[in-house]
């Protein structure tokens, strides 16, 4: 898995990420920021999707309860 991630970053930045002499000083910080942004974006989108699904279920239940109370 680590080799896969390093190969992706090696392709993006056009440098050998496995060789520590090729990596500039701030590159690990940049990689951590990019990886954290991607992971954070995925987690937040998952949370928002769950929230929207829960809200739709609650409105459907409320609408169903309203229709039964009018009968």
C-alpha positions in Angstrom: 0.0 0.0 0.0 2.8 2.4 0.9 4.5 1.6 -2.5 1.2 2.4 -4.3 0.9 5.8 -2.5 4.5 6.6 -3.1 4.2 5.7 -6.8 1.2 8.0 -7.1 3.0 10.9 -5.5 6.2 10.1 -7.5 4.1 10.5 -10.7 2.4 13.7 -9.6 5.6 15.5 -8.4 7.9 13.9 -11.0 10.5 12.8 -8.5 11.5 9.6 -6.9 9.7 9.6 -3.5 11.4 6.4 -2.4 14.8 8.1 -2.4 15.0 10.5 0.5 17.7 12.6 -1.2 15.2 13.6 -3.9 12.5 14.8 -1.5 12.6 18.5 -0.7 12.2 19.4 3.0 8.6 20.5 2.9 7.4 17.6 0.6 6.3 15.3 3.5 4.3 18.2 4.9 2.6 18.8 1.6 1.9 15.1 1.2 0.3 15.0 4.6 -1.8 18.1 3.9 -3.0 16.7 0.6 -3.8 13.2 2.0 -5.5 14.8 5.0 -7.6 17.0 2.8 -8.7 14.0 0.7 -9.5 11.8 3.7 -11.4 14.7 5.4 -13.4 15.4 2.2 -14.4 11.7 2.0 -15.4 11.5 5.6 -17.4 14.8 5.5 -19.2 13.8 2.3 -20.1 10.5 3.9 -21.5 12.2 7.0 -23.5 14.7 4.9 -25.0 11.8 2.8 -26.0 10.0 6.0 -27.5 13.2 7.4 -29.5 13.8 4.2 -30.8 10.2 4.2 -31.9 10.5 7.8 -33.6 13.8 7.1 -35.5 12.2 4.2 -36.6 9.3 6.3 -37.8 11.6 9.1 -39.8 13.7 6.7 -41.3 10.6 5.1 -42.4 9.3 8.5 -43.8 12.7 9.5 -45.8 12.9 6.2 -47.1 9.4 6.7 -48.1 10.3 10.3 -49.9 13.4 9.1 -51.8 11.5 6.5 -53.0 9.0 9.0 -54.1 11.6 11.5 -56.3 13.3 8.9 -58.3 10.1 8.3 
